[in-house]
């Protein structure tokens, strides 16, 4: 039997790395008696950090789902990663929930990653409750943490609870101290502070509603019922953010947080009323809207995929409308494929609880679906719908892979393609130009974890190497030369003779071939062969073995032999002509330039700019972000960026993030070009 949709709360726990997400989830599960003991990060016994790589690194590296029942409600909780390398996975989770718990450390306030997560939640219309964690620590500063939130994201935060020492909180609605589940009077020395917070709370609540504001300004007190109703409405609409505080590791404030989730976060019905369930009919393109009703047509979003070489692929999904049953037939509207649903189950970390059907608002998993991937929409052929796709950021770093065991290339490729199903932010391809296997991801740690999984799950190891930079060559001057190929070896010989002129084209001009032969000096049938010879030589390079770009070649004279001339002879002649013309055409080496945007806290701005300058970067501008960070826009050679993710991490204490995209090609400085050419020649000799 599906769960009553009004009694469901789907929550993602989000925060920067190290804020205490996994510990908070563990505390919530234990508090609700969904687990018999509270696991810890240190001993690797938590419910949601169960992958060996997570246990080893003591960090959440991918989202994991758990559930518990609290006060007649079902809480579906997704523990998400917070480190910058892995937060694209958090984006997937936010596409499947109705609310978020944003953790802020009372020691550090908001961080760079917090801003990205805040924006992800806003993009999906997901309201938040803030939990200020670690108030039991010596240097905890609750007030500063809340102020950092309001300043960074221009939002109104309303504390509903404030700390009282290291082991208690004050309930501002009831004006009672709460310790270990028991309510007591607020100590005299804290009453003034509590009254100040309560006054601010009432003012912000009143400001969110015209009728309440009028009543408040007339000097009338707001009732608890009025305030509770306004808090719920304001939280769901995003007009303000309710704030709870505590210590996850000591289960302090956790019960208050869970109560606040039930009251302030929307049910699937309330979320749909705020942000409708809307997609398109994949067959007609018309907009389709669904209601979170068990009898409505089926609408399901896949928000995570787990690859397992033994159990097969595990698909995690959220039902938005309709009812999904075991053994039913489904339609993947984005891929136009049909499959049959097998056994389904709720997930409590890696523990599976079988279930026969799941209704609106529920989250569950199913094994061994063949053609379903993260972000897909599952529906029916009779009433199809396609939800908006999840858009992932492009990889920030790429490495070349070399199998440790010769002949393992196919095994590596197969394993990585399975892992790509699990993690859409990975990109893998064979580089045609360099003949390298290239793996791209969101950072060094992301790729290292992926290769650990490759070894553990698919039994193959690789070495990561910096990928080769795709240099190019071009010419700076016009030049002419003859290419004459003549060979006689008894019987029919080979003869091809052509004169060409090469000229530089503007950047982005590509290649242009012009035929100016008159009087049949080169027969029409051999002219394409000359062009093929020139193009072939351009691919081989003129000075360092890199492709030549932005060049015009004009064939203007030549000669032929009635018997010995052939397409092959004129192809070789065209290649020879280009090679001979190159020295006089001032062939140069070009390097790819990328546009980079680096966001960093202001305190690291000077260090980051200085480092970019040292890498031959050209800073184009600096702008302030809404969260107080600074964004630097610069143009910089790709060769300087191959290991930048690690360097930026060191420069900014892990708080800097960056994105880059291809921009254009520029000439390599002479002293650097000489070294590149020498290295290429040495590599050829070694081969």
C-alpha positions in Angstrom: 0.0 0.0 0.0 1.4 3.4 -1.0 2.0 6.0 1.7 -0.4 8.9 2.1 1.2 11.7 0.0 0.3 14.4 2.6 2.4 12.5 5.2 5.6 12.5 3.1 8.6 14.8 3.4 11.4 14.4 0.9 14.5 16.1 2.1 18.1 16.5 0.8 20.7 17.3 3.5 23.1 19.7 1.9 26.2 21.6 3.0 29.9 22.2 2.3 32.2 19.2 3.0 32.9 18.6 6.7 29.8 20.4 8.0 28.3 17.2 9.4 25.7 16.0 6.9 26.2 12.3 7.3 26.3 12.6 11.1 23.1 14.6 11.1 21.4 12.0 9.0 22.7 9.3 11.3 21.3 11.2 14.3 17.9 11.6 12.6 17.6 7.9 11.9 18.6 7.0 15.4 16.3 9.6 16.9 13.4 8.1 14.9 14.4 4.5 15.9 15.1 3.6 12.3 18.5 2.3 13.5 19.4 0.7 16.8 22.7 2.5 17.2 24.3 5.7 15.9 27.1 5.0 13.6 30.2 7.2 13.2 32.3 8.5 10.4 35.5 7.5 12.3 34.6 3.8 12.4 32.9 3.7 9.0 29.6 2.5 10.4 27.2 5.1 9.1 24.1 4.1 7.2 24.7 6.5 4.2 28.5 6.4 3.8 28.8 2.7 2.9 31.0 2.7 -0.2 34.5 1.5 0.6 35.9 4.7 -1.0 33.8 6.8 1.4 34.8 4.8 4.5 38.5 5.1 3.5 38.4 8.9 2.9 35.8 9.6 5.6 33.8 11.8 3.2 30.5 11.5 1.4 31.4 11.0 -2.3 27.9 10.3 -3.7 24.3 10.7 -2.6 22.7 8.0 -0.6 19.0 7.6 0.5 17.5 6.6 3.8 14.1 6.8 5.4 12.4 6.9 8.8 9.0 7.4 10.3 8.6 10.4 12.6 5.3 11.4 14.2 3.1 9.6 11.7 5.1 11.0 8.7 7.5 9.3 6.3 10.8 11.2 6.0 12.8 10.3 2.9 16.3 11.7 3.5 19.1 12.0 0.9 22.6 12.5 2.3 24.5 14.4 -0.4 28.2 15.1 -1.0 29.4 18.6 -0.3 32.9 18.7 -1.7 33.2 20.6 -4.9 34.4 17.6 -6.9 31.1 15.8 -6.2 28.3 18.4 -5.8 26.9 17.8 -9.3 25.6 14.6 -7.7 23.8 16.8 -5.2 22.1 18.6 -8.1 20.5 15.3 -9.1 19.2 14.7 -5.6 17.7 18.2 -5.4 15.7 17.5 -8.6 13.9 14.7 -6.7 13.1 16.4 -3.3 10.6 18.9 -2.0 12.8 20.6 0.6 16.4 20.8 1.9 18.2 20.9 5.2 21.1 23.3 4.7 23.8 22.8 7.4 26.0 25.7 8.4 28.8 25.2 10.8 28.8 27.4 13.8 32.5 27.5 13.5 32.9 28.7 9.9 29.5 30.0 8.6 28.9 29.7 4.9 31.6 28.6 2.5 32.1 28.7 -1.3 30.4 25.4 -1.8 27.4 26.5 0.2 26.6 29.2 -2.4 26.6 26.6 -5.2 24.3 24.3 -3.2 22.0 27.3 -2.3 21.7 28.1 -6.0 21.0 24.5 -7.0 18.1 24.4 -4.5 16.8 27.7 -5.9 17.0 26.4 -9.4 14.7 23.5 -8.5 12.4 25.7 -6.3 13.4 23.7 -3.2 12.9 25.7 0.1 15.3 25.1 3.0 15.5 24.8 6.7 18.9 25.8 8.1 20.6 23.7 10.8 23.4 25.5 12.5 25.6 22.6 13.6 28.5 22.2 16.1 27.1 24.7 18.6 28.8 22.6 21.3 32.3 23.6 20.2 34.4 26.1 22.1 34.6 28.6 19.2 31.0 28.3 18.1 29.3 31.5 17.1 25.6 31.0 16.3 24.9 34.7 15.6 27.7 35.1 13.1 26.7 31.9 11.3 23.2 33.2 10.8 24.4 36.7 9.8 26.8 35.1 7.2 23.8 33.3 5.7 21.7 36.5 5.4 24.6 38.5 4.0 25.8 35.9 1.5 22.4 35.1 0.0 20.4 38.2 0.7 17.8 36.1 2.5 15.8 36.6 5.7 16.7 34.0 8.3 14.4 33.4 11.3 15.9 31.4 14.2 13.2 29.3 15.9 15.7 27.9 18.4 18.9 29.4 19.8 21.8 27.8 21.7 21.8 27.7 25.4 25.3 26.5 26.3 26.7 23.4 24.8 23.9 21.0 25.7 20.6 22.8 25.4 18.5 25.0 23.1 15.9 27.7 23.7 12.5 27.3 21.9 11.6 30.9 20.9 7.9 30.0 20.2 7.3 28.5 23.6 10.1 30.6 25.4 11.3 27.5 27.1 14.7 25.9 27.5 15.0 22.4 26.1 17.5 19.9 27.4 17.4 16.1 26.7 13.8 16.4 25.6 12.6 18.1 28.8 11.4 21.7 28.9 12.5 24.0 31.7 12.5 27.7 32.3 15.0 30.0 30.6 17.8 31.0 33.0 17.6 34.6 34.1 21.0 35.5 32.5 19.7 34.4 29.0 16.2 35.9 29.1 17.2 39.3 27.6 18.9 37.6 24.7 16.0 35.2 24.1 13.5 38.1 24.2 15.6 40.0 21.6 15.6 37.0 19.3 11.9 36.4 19.8 11.1 40.1 19.1 13.1 39.8 15.8 11.4 36.6 15.0 7.9 38.1 15.4 8.8 41.2 13.4 10.0 39.1 10.4 7.0 36.8 10.6 4.7 39.9 10.7 6.5 41.4 7.7 5.7 38.3 5.6 1.9 38.9 5.8 0.0 42.1 5.3 -2.8 41.3 7.7 -0.3 40.2 10.4 1.8 43.3 9.8 -1.2 45.6 10.3 -2.1 43.8 13.5 1.4 44.0 14.8 1.8 47.7 14.0 -1.4 48.4 15.8 0.2 46.9 19.0 -1.7 43.6 19.1 0.1 40.4 19.8 0.2 37.6 17.3 -1.2 34.3 18.4 0.9 31.1 18.2 -1.5 29.7 15.6 -1.1 32.8 13.4 2.7 32.7 13.7 2.9 29.0 13.0 0.7 29.4 9.9 2.8 32.3 8.7 6.1 30.4 9.4 4.9 27.5 7.3 3.7 29.7 4.4 6.8 31.8 4.4 9.1 28.8 4.6 7.5 27.0 1.7 7.3 30.2 -0.4 11.0 31.0 0.3 10.2 34.4 1.8 12.4 33.4 4.7 14.4 30.5 6.0 13.7 29.0 9.4 16.8 28.3 11.5 17.3 25.5 14.0 20.6 24.8 15.9 22.3 21.9 17.7 25.0 19.3 17.6 24.4 16.4 15.3 27.1 14.2 16.9 25.4 14.7 20.3 21.9 14.5 18.9 21.2 18.0 20.3 18.5 19.9 18.5 17.8 17.0 16.1 14.3 16.4 17.4 13.5 20.1 17.0 14.9 19.9 13.5 12.7 17.0 12.6 9.7 18.7 14.0 10.6 21.8 12.0 10.8 19.7 8.8 7.3 18.4 9.3 5.9 21.9 9.9 8.0 24.1 7.6 8.9 21.9 4.6 6.2 21.1 2.0 4.6 17.8 1.3 4.6 16.6 -2.3 1.1 18.1 -2.7 2.2 21.5 -1.2 5.4 21.5 -3.4 3.4 20.8 -6.5 1.0 23.7 -5.6 4.1 26.0 -5.5 6.1 24.5 -8.4 3.8 22.5 -10.7 4.9 19.1 -12.0 5.3 20.1 -15.7 6.9 18.5 -18.7 6.3 18.0 -22.4 4.6 15.3 -24.4 7.6 13.8 -26.2 5.4 13.0 -29.2 3.6 16.3 -29.7 5.8 18.8 -27.8 2.8 20.1 -25.9 3.2 21.1 -22.3 1.8 18.5 -19.8 1.0 19.1 -16.1 0.5 16.3 -13.6 -1.0 16.2 -10.1 0.7 14.2 -7.2 -2.2 11.8 -7.2 -2.0 8.0 -7.1 -4.7 7.8 -9.9 -2.9 10.2 -12.2 -0.8 9.1 -15.1 2.7 7.9 -14.1 5.5 10.4 -13.8 8.9 9.2 -12.4 12.3 10.8 -12.3 15.5 8.8 -12.1 17.8 10.7 -9.9 20.7 8.2 -9.3 22.2 5.1 -10.8 24.5 2.7 -9.1 26.7 0.3 -11.1 27.4 -3.1 -9.7 29.2 -5.8 -11.7 27.4 -8.6 -9.9 24.0 -7.3 -8.9 23.6 -5.2 -12.1 22.5 -1.6 -12.3 20.5 -0.2 -9.5 18.1 2.7 -10.4 16.9 5.1 -7.7 13.8 7.1 -8.5 11.1 9.5 -7.3 7.4 9.1 -8.2 5.8 12.5 -8.9 2.4 11.2 -10.0 0.6 7.9 -10.5 1.5 4.5 -9.0 4.4 2.3 -10.0 4.0 -1.4 -9.4 6.3 -4.4 -9.6 6.0 -6.4 -12.9 4.5 -3.4 -14.7 5.5 -2.1 -18.1 7.2 1.3 -18.3 8.1 3.7 -21.1 11.3 5.8 -21.1 10.1 8.9 -22.8 13.5 10.4 -23.4 15.0 7.3 -25.0 11.8 5.9 -26.6 12.4 2.5 -25.0 10.1 0.1 -23.1 11.0 -2.2 -20.2 9.5 -4.2 -17.4 9.8 -3.2 -13.7 11.2 -6.0 -11.5 11.4 -6.1 -7.7 11.3 -2.7 -6.0 12.5 -1.7 -2.6 13.0 1.2 -0.2 16.6 1.9 0.6 18.1 2.5 4.1 21.6 3.1 2.9 22.6 -0.2 1.3 19.8 -2.1 3.1 16.9 -3.0 0.9 13.3 -3.2 2.1 11.0 -4.9 -0.5 7.9 -3.0 -1.6 5.2 -4.0 -4.2 4.1 -0.5 -5.2 5.1 3.1 -4.7 2.9 6.1 -5.1 3.3 9.9 -5.5 6.0 11.5 -3.4 7.7 8.2 -2.7 11.3 7.2 -3.4 12.5 3.7 -4.1 14.9 1.7 -6.2 14.7 -1.1 -8.8 17.4 -3.4 -10.2 18.5 -4.4 -13.7 16.7 -1.8 -15.9 18.8 -1.9 -19.1 18.2 1.5 -20.8 17.4 3.8 -18.0 19.9 6.4 -16.9 20.2 9.2 -14.4 17.8 12.1 -15.3 15.5 9.9 -17.4 11.7 10.2 -17.1 9.8 6.9 -16.7 6.1 7.0 -17.7 3.6 5.0 -19.8 3.1 4.8 -23.6 -0.5 5.8 -23.2 0.2 9.1 -21.3 3.8 10.0 -21.9 5.6 13.0 -20.3 9.2 14.2 -20.5 10.5 16.2 -17.5 13.1 18.8 -18.0 16.6 17.2 -18.2 19.2 17.6 -15.5 22.0 19.8 -16.9 25.5 18.9 -15.6 28.6 21.0 -15.6 31.3 20.2 -18.0 34.4 18.4 -16.7 37.0 20.7 -15.1 40.0 18.4 -15.4 41.0 15.6 -17.8 43.7 13.0 -17.6 45.0 10.4 -20.1 44.7 6.8 -18.9 47.2 4.0 -19.5 46.3 0.5 -18.4 48.8 -1.1 -16.1 48.5 -4.4 -17.9 49.0 -4.5 -21.6 45.9 -5.5 -23.5 43.5 -4.2 -20.9 42.3 -1.3 -23.0 38.9 -3.0 -23.8 38.5 -3.9 -20.2 39.2 -0.4 -19.1 36.7 1.0 -21.6 34.0 -1.4 -20.6 34.4 -0.7 -16.9 34.4 3.1 -17.4 31.3 3.1 -19.6 29.5 1.3 -16.7 30.8 3.9 -14.3 29.6 6.6 -16.6 26.1 5.3 -16.2 26.5 5.8 -12.4 28.1 9.3 -12.7 26.9 11.6 -15.6 29.6 14.2 -14.7 32.3 11.9 -16.0 33.3 12.1 -19.7 35.4 9.4 -21.4 36.6 9.2 -25.0 39.4 8.0 -27.2 41.3 11.0 -28.5 41.7 10.4 -32.2 44.6 12.8 -32.6 46.8 11.6 -29.7 45.4 8.0 -29.5 44.9 8.4 -25.8 42.0 7.3 -23.5 40.9 10.6 -21.9 38.8 10.7 -18.7 37.3 14.0 -17.6 35.7 14.8 -14.3 35.1 17.6 -11.8 38.5 17.4 -10.1 41.5 15.3 -9.2 39.8 13.6 -6.3 36.8 12.8 -8.5 39.0 11.0 -11.0 41.0 9.2 -8.3 37.8 7.9 -6.7 36.5 6.8 -10.1 39.7 4.8 -10.8 39.5 3.2 -7.3 35.9 2.1 -8.2 37.2 0.8 -11.6 39.7 -1.4 -9.8 37.3 -2.6 -7.1 34.3 -3.2 -9.3 35.9 -4.3 -12.5 39.4 -5.5 -11.6 41.5 -3.3 -13.8 44.1 -0.7 -12.9 45.2 2.4 -14.8 47.9 5.1 -14.5 46.7 8.7 -14.8 48.9 10.9 -16.9 48.5 14.6 -17.9 46.9 14.6 -21.3 48.7 15.9 -24.3 47.9 19.4 -25.3 46.3 19.7 -28.7 48.8 22.1 -30.2 48.3 23.4 -33.8 50.6 24.8 -36.5 50.1 27.6 -39.0 52.0 29.9 -41.3 52.7 33.6 -41.1 53.9 34.5 -44.6 53.1 33.6 -48.2 55.5 31.3 -49.9 55.7 29.2 -53.2 57.5 25.9 -53.9 57.6 23.1 -56.4 56.9 19.5 -55.5 58.2 17.1 -58.0 58.0 13.4 -57.6 59.8 11.2 -60.2 60.6 7.6 -59.8 61.7 5.0 -62.4 62.2 1.4 -61.4 61.9 -0.6 -64.6 58.6 -0.7 -66.4 56.1 2.0 -65.6 57.4 4.9 -63.5 55.8 7.5 -61.3 55.7 11.2 -62.2 53.9 14.1 -60.6 54.9 17.8 -60.7 53.1 20.8 -59.1 53.7 24.4 -58.1 51.8 25.7 -55.1 51.5 29.0 -53.3 50.6 28.9 -49.6 49.2 31.9 -47.7 48.0 32.4 -44.1 44.2 32.8 -43.4 42.7 34.7 -40.5 42.2 32.8 -37.3 39.3 30.3 -37.8 39.7 30.4 -41.5 40.4 26.6 -41.7 41.8 25.4 -45.0 41.1 26.7 -48.5 42.3 25.1 -51.8 42.3 27.1 -55.0 42.8 25.6 -58.5 44.4 28.1 -60.9 45.7 25.7 -63.5 45.3 26.9 -67.1 46.1 25.1 -70.3 46.0 21.6 -68.8 49.5 21.9 -67.1 48.1 19.5 -64.6 45.2 17.3 -65.9 41.9 17.9 -64.2 41.7 14.3 -62.9 45.0 14.8 -60.9 44.1 18.1 -59.2 42.1 16.5 -56.3 45.2 14.3 -55.7 47.3 17.4 -55.2 44.8 18.7 -52.6 44.8 15.3 -50.8 48.6 15.4 -50.6 48.5 18.9 -49.1 45.8 18.0 -46.6 47.7 14.8 -45.6 50.8 16.8 -45.0 48.9 19.4 -43.0 47.7 16.6 -40.7 51.3 15.5 -40.2 52.5 19.0 -39.4 55.3 21.1 -40.7 57.6 21.7 -37.6 56.4 19.6 -34.7 54.0 17.0 -36.0 50.8 19.0 -35.1 47.9 19.7 -37.6 48.2 22.9 -39.7 45.3 25.3 -39.6 44.2 28.6 -41.2 46.0 28.2 -44.5 45.2 28.7 -48.2 46.9 26.7 -50.9 46.8 27.6 -54.6 47.8 25.2 -57.3 49.0 27.4 -60.2 51.4 25.3 -62.4 52.9 21.8 -62.9 53.6 19.2 -65.5 52.7 15.6 -66.2 53.7 12.5 -68.1 51.3 10.7 -70.4 52.3 7.2 -69.1 54.0 7.6 -65.7 51.7 10.2 -64.1 49.1 8.9 -61.5 47.0 10.1 -58.6 49.5 8.7 -56.2 52.4 10.6 -57.8 50.5 13.9 -57.7 49.4 13.3 -54.1 53.1 12.8 -53.1 54.0 15.9 -55.2 51.5 18.0 -53.3 52.8 16.9 -50.0 56.4 17.6 -51.1 55.5 21.1 -52.3 54.0 22.1 -49.0 57.0 20.7 -47.1 59.4 22.8 -49.3 57.3 26.0 -49.0 57.1 25.8 -45.2 60.5 27.2 -44.2 59.8 30.4 -46.2 56.3 30.6 -44.9 57.4 31.1 -41.3 55.6 28.1 -39.8 54.8 28.6 -36.1 53.4 26.6 -33.3 50.0 27.5 -31.8 48.6 26.6 -28.4 45.0 26.5 -27.2 43.8 29.3 -25.0 41.0 28.8 -22.5 38.7 31.3 -20.8 38.6 30.6 -17.1 36.4 32.0 -14.4 37.7 31.5 -10.9 35.5 32.3 -7.8 37.4 32.7 -4.6 36.9 34.4 -1.2 38.3 37.9 -1.3 41.1 37.0 1.2 42.7 34.8 -1.5 42.1 37.1 -4.5 45.7 38.4 -4.6 47.2 34.9 -4.5 44.9 33.6 -7.2 45.6 36.6 -9.6 49.4 36.3 -8.9 49.3 32.6 -9.8 47.3 33.2 -13.0 49.8 35.9 -14.0 52.7 33.4 -13.4 51.0 31.0 -15.8 51.0 33.5 -18.6 47.4 34.3 -17.9 45.8 37.6 -18.9 43.2 38.7 -16.4 40.2 40.3 -18.2 38.3 41.5 -15.1 37.2 40.9 -11.5 33.6 41.0 -10.3 32.0 40.6 -6.8 29.6 37.6 -6.5 26.3 37.8 -4.6 27.8 35.7 -1.8 30.7 38.1 -1.3 33.3 36.0 -3.2 35.2 37.5 -6.2 35.1 36.1 -9.7 38.2 36.5 -11.8 37.9 36.1 -15.6 41.1 35.4 -17.4 42.5 33.9 -20.7 45.3 31.4 -20.1 47.1 28.7 -22.1 45.5 25.2 -21.7 49.0 23.8 -21.0 49.1 25.8 -17.8 45.8 24.4 -16.6 46.3 20.6 -16.6 46.7 20.4 -12.9 45.1 23.6 -11.9 42.3 22.0 -9.7 44.9 20.9 -7.2 46.8 24.2 -7.2 43.6 26.3 -6.7 42.6 24.0 -3.8 46.0 24.8 -2.1 45.8 28.6 -2.9 42.3 29.0 -1.4 42.2 26.4 1.4 39.7 24.4 -0.7 37.2 27.3 -1.1 38.0 28.3 -4.7 36.1 26.9 -7.6 36.5 27.4 -11.4 35.1 26.7 -14.8 36.8 26.9 -18.1 35.9 26.7 -21.8 37.8 26.7 -25.0 38.5 30.2 -26.4 41.0 30.4 -29.3 44.6 29.6 -30.4 47.6 31.8 -30.0 51.3 31.6 -31.1 53.5 29.8 -28.5 56.4 32.0 -27.3 59.6 31.1 -29.1 61.5 29.7 -26.1 58.5 27.4 -25.1 58.0 26.4 -28.7 61.6 25.3 -29.0 61.2 23.0 -26.0 58.0 21.5 -27.3 59.5 20.8 -30.7 62.6 19.3 -29.1 60.4 17.0 -26.9 58.4 15.9 -29.9 61.6 15.0 -31.9 63.0 13.1 -28.9 59.7 11.2 -28.6 59.9 10.3 -32.3 63.4 9.0 -32.0 62.4 6.9 -29.0 59.6 5.4 -30.9 
